[in-house]
Amino acid sequence: MPLSHATKFMALTPTQHVAFGRIVTEWSNVEFLVETLLIRLSCAPDFLGLALTNDLNISNRISCLKNLIKINRHRYTPPRLSDDIERRLNGIILEISRLKDYRNRFVHYCWCRDNDEVVFGIRFRAKLPELGKPNANTLTLRVAKMNELADRMHKLVEDLNDVLRLIPEIEEEWLMKELVKANRWYSK
């Protein structure tokens, strides 16, 4: 039985559920916008680009993003990215890196109420604890900390949106017309 269902005293409060919901919602937005950013930096239309990015985990997305920043900065003259955009992207990558471990814990741990202001999470594993790390698969968080994390994720979404407004979208219809005009269409 899941911890939060074991007794009524371990069930999460509505306030705790809201904090979890905020985190999950904002992180989903982060992941979608990072995919969109990868697509735009690859000069691909959004829909087609999603076929390439959907199955990448966040660590692979960050790796691709770093590579695309370098490519867009150094391969083209003039560079496609201004110093300001590059600085903002590096800040976004840093914040994603700081928050992704929390996201993994929120998604993969089993959670219950410790008290009305604190939740306790554990990742059940079929292995013995490492020496010196008996609590490596547990986490205790105050609801205030959860809301702080959700606020940081919300700001990350706003920062991603701001940067995406500066990087033009490639329209799929326009691209297909250009490919036909340039005799680069595949079906002949």
C-alpha positions in Angstrom: 0.0 0.0 0.0 1.3 3.5 -0.8 2.5 5.4 2.2 -0.1 8.2 1.8 -2.9 5.6 1.8 -1.7 3.7 4.8 -3.5 5.8 7.4 -5.5 9.0 7.4 -2.7 10.6 9.3 -0.2 9.9 6.5 -2.5 11.2 3.7 -1.3 14.4 2.1 -3.2 17.5 3.0 -4.9 19.6 0.2 -2.1 22.2 0.6 0.5 19.5 0.1 -1.3 18.2 -3.0 -1.4 21.8 -4.4 2.4 22.1 -3.8 3.0 18.8 -5.7 0.7 19.9 -8.5 2.4 23.2 -8.9 5.8 21.5 -9.2 4.6 18.9 -11.7 2.8 21.4 -13.8 5.7 23.9 -13.9 8.3 21.2 -14.7 6.1 19.9 -17.6 6.2 23.4 -18.9 10.0 23.6 -18.5 10.4 20.3 -20.5 8.1 21.4 -23.3 9.8 24.8 -23.6 13.3 23.2 -23.6 12.1 21.0 -26.5 10.9 24.0 -28.3 14.2 25.8 -27.7 16.1 22.8 -29.1 13.9 22.8 -32.2 14.3 26.5 -32.8 18.1 26.3 -32.4 18.1 23.4 -34.9 16.2 25.5 -37.4 13.4 22.9 -37.6 9.6 23.4 -37.6 8.1 22.8 -34.2 6.0 19.7 -35.1 8.7 17.9 -37.0 11.3 18.8 -34.3 9.2 17.2 -31.6 9.8 13.9 -33.3 13.5 14.3 -32.5 13.2 15.7 -29.0 10.2 13.9 -27.4 12.2 10.9 -26.2 15.2 12.7 -24.8 15.5 12.9 -21.0 16.3 16.2 -19.4 20.0 15.4 -19.1 20.2 14.7 -22.9 18.2 17.8 -23.6 20.7 19.9 -21.6 23.6 18.3 -23.5 22.0 19.0 -26.8 21.2 22.6 -25.8 24.8 23.2 -24.8 26.0 21.8 -28.1 23.4 23.9 -30.1 24.4 27.1 -28.3 28.1 26.5 -29.4 27.1 25.7 -32.9 24.8 28.7 -33.3 27.5 30.9 -31.7 30.5 29.7 -33.6 29.5 28.1 -36.9 27.6 31.1 -38.4 28.8 34.5 -39.4 27.3 36.6 -37.9 26.5 34.3 -34.9 22.8 33.5 -34.6 22.9 34.1 -30.9 23.7 37.5 -29.3 25.9 37.6 -26.2 22.7 38.4 -24.2 20.8 35.4 -25.4 23.8 33.1 -24.8 24.1 34.4 -21.3 20.4 33.9 -20.6 20.5 30.4 -22.0 23.5 29.5 -19.8 21.6 30.8 -16.8 18.6 28.7 -17.8 20.8 25.6 -18.2 22.3 26.2 -14.7 18.9 26.5 -13.1 17.5 23.4 -14.8 20.5 21.5 -13.6 19.9 22.6 -10.1 16.2 21.7 -10.1 16.2 18.4 -12.1 17.2 16.3 -9.1 14.2 17.6 -7.1 12.0 16.9 -10.1 13.2 13.3 -10.2 12.5 12.9 -6.5 9.0 14.4 -6.7 8.2 12.0 -9.5 9.9 8.8 -8.3 9.5 8.8 -4.5 6.5 7.7 -2.6 5.2 10.6 -0.5 3.3 10.9 2.7 2.5 13.6 5.3 4.9 13.9 8.2 2.8 16.7 9.6 0.7 19.4 8.0 3.7 21.5 7.1 6.2 18.7 6.2 6.1 15.8 3.6 8.3 12.7 3.7 9.4 10.9 0.6 11.2 7.6 0.1 12.3 5.7 -3.0 11.8 2.0 -2.3 14.9 0.1 -3.5 15.8 -3.5 -3.4 19.3 -2.9 -2.2 21.1 -2.3 1.0 21.9 1.3 2.0 25.5 2.5 1.2 27.8 2.9 4.2 27.6 6.5 5.4 24.5 7.2 3.4 21.6 5.5 5.3 19.1 8.1 4.2 20.2 8.5 0.5 16.7 7.5 -0.8 14.6 9.6 1.5 13.7 13.3 1.6 11.8 15.5 4.0 10.6 18.8 2.8 8.5 21.6 4.2 5.6 22.8 2.1 7.2 26.3 2.1 10.3 24.7 0.4 8.1 23.0 -2.1 6.4 26.3 -3.0 9.8 27.9 -3.3 10.8 25.2 -5.8 7.6 25.7 -7.7 8.2 29.4 -7.8 11.7 28.9 -9.2 10.3 26.5 -11.8 7.6 29.1 -12.7 10.4 31.8 -13.1 12.3 29.3 -15.3 9.2 29.0 -17.5 9.0 32.8 -17.8 12.7 33.0 -18.7 12.4 30.3 -21.3 9.4 32.1 -22.8 11.3 35.4 -22.9 14.3 33.7 -24.8 12.0 31.9 -27.2 10.4 35.2 -28.2 13.8 36.2 -29.5 14.5 33.0 -31.6 12.3 32.8 -34.7 10.1 29.8 -35.3 10.6 28.0 -38.6 7.1 27.7 -40.2 6.6 24.2 -41.6 4.5 25.4 -44.6 7.1 27.9 -45.6 9.9 25.3 -45.3 8.0 22.8 -47.4 7.4 25.4 -50.1 11.1 26.4 -50.1 12.1 22.7 -50.4 9.8 22.3 -53.4 11.1 25.5 -55.0 14.7 24.4 -54.5 13.9 21.0 -56.0 14.8 19.3 -52.7 11.6 17.4 -52.3 11.9 13.7 -51.7 8.9 12.3 -53.6 9.5 12.4 -57.4 
